[in-house]
Amino acid sequence: MLGFDRITHDPNILGGKACIRGMRIPVSLIVNLVANGMTVEEILEEYPDLEAEDVRQALRYAAWAVEDVVYVPEGVAG
């Protein structure tokens, strides 16, 4: 899937949410931790099963997932 080899989706793990390498660590948790100021090093210390590339790929996946295009018809104020 677009180079996201560490991001998995399994209906039996957290209801199919995007997770890291089949673990019960969702991408959304990592994004939330970074958004609230944790460094990669702090995240790795808190979650020793993670690797730095897991965090980087989670952030890249999140950026890809929310990339959207809004089309506004001509003549319509947005």
C-alpha positions in Angstrom: 0.0 0.0 0.0 1.9 3.0 -1.3 5.1 2.1 0.6 3.5 1.8 4.1 4.9 -1.6 4.9 4.6 -1.0 8.7 1.0 0.1 8.6 -1.5 -2.8 9.0 -5.2 -3.1 9.0 -6.7 -6.2 10.6 -10.4 -6.5 11.5 -9.4 -8.5 14.5 -7.1 -5.8 15.9 -8.7 -2.6 17.1 -11.6 -3.1 14.7 -9.4 -2.7 11.6 -7.9 0.7 12.6 -4.5 1.5 11.0 -1.9 0.0 13.4 1.8 -0.4 13.6 3.0 -3.8 12.4 0.0 -5.7 13.6 0.4 -4.5 17.2 -2.3 -2.8 19.2 -0.7 0.5 18.7 -2.8 2.6 16.4 -1.4 5.3 14.0 -3.8 7.7 15.6 -2.1 7.3 19.0 1.3 8.1 17.5 0.0 11.2 15.7 -1.7 12.3 18.9 1.5 11.9 20.9 3.5 13.9 18.4 0.8 16.6 18.2 1.0 17.0 21.9 4.7 17.5 22.0 6.3 14.1 22.5 9.6 13.5 20.7 10.3 10.3 18.8 12.8 9.4 21.5 10.1 9.9 24.2 7.6 7.8 22.3 10.1 5.0 21.8 10.9 5.1 25.6 7.2 4.9 26.4 6.5 2.2 23.8 9.6 0.0 23.6 8.2 -2.3 20.9 8.2 0.6 18.5 11.1 1.7 16.2 11.8 5.2 15.0 10.8 4.2 11.5 7.3 3.2 12.9 6.8 6.7 14.1 8.0 8.3 10.9 5.8 6.0 8.8 2.8 6.6 11.0 3.2 10.3 10.4 3.6 9.9 6.7 0.6 7.6 6.6 -1.5 10.2 8.5 -0.5 12.9 6.1 -1.4 10.7 3.1 -4.7 9.7 4.7 -5.9 13.3 5.2 -4.7 14.7 1.9 -7.9 15.7 0.3 -9.0 17.9 -2.6 -12.0 20.1 -2.3 -13.7 21.0 -5.5 -15.8 24.2 -5.5 -18.0 24.8 -8.5 -17.4 28.0 -10.4 -19.5 30.9 -9.1 -19.9 29.4 -5.6 -18.3 31.3 -2.8 -16.3 29.1 -0.5 
